[in-house]
Amino acid sequence: QVQLVESGGGLVQPGGSLRLSCAVSGSLFRFHDMGWYRQAPGKQRELVARISSGGSTNYADSVKGRFTISRDNTKNTVYLQMNPLKPEDTAVYYCNAPLPQGGRFSWGQGTQVTVSS
């Protein structure tokens, strides 16, 4: 069973940066597209960045030009570099393998990102 463990969140001032990590268990990581999602209070979870198994990337308009998704298949890890952060980026961030109906795997605990002065 694949497990997803997100880390790297925290409290940061507007304009600051954070780098999130998601460790993925299992030997088939390199074959899956991966994505970073976020869920703000009172809102639905949304996909903000996606990276294919071959390394192609896509971003939601709200984060394009500020966030960068990457992956290291030797470490079974996907990253999200976020800079510069805005208060509206405040949310719990999750990773998963995207499917039209949501994520392929059971969701991890997520990592809280709070952008506030």
Secondary structure, DSSP 4 states (H G I P E B T S, - for coil): ---EEEE--EEE-TT--EEEEEEE-STTGGGS-EEEEEE-TTS--EEEEEE-TTS-EEE-TTTTTTEEEEEETTTTEEEEEE-S--GGG-EEEEEE-EETTEESS-----EEEEE--
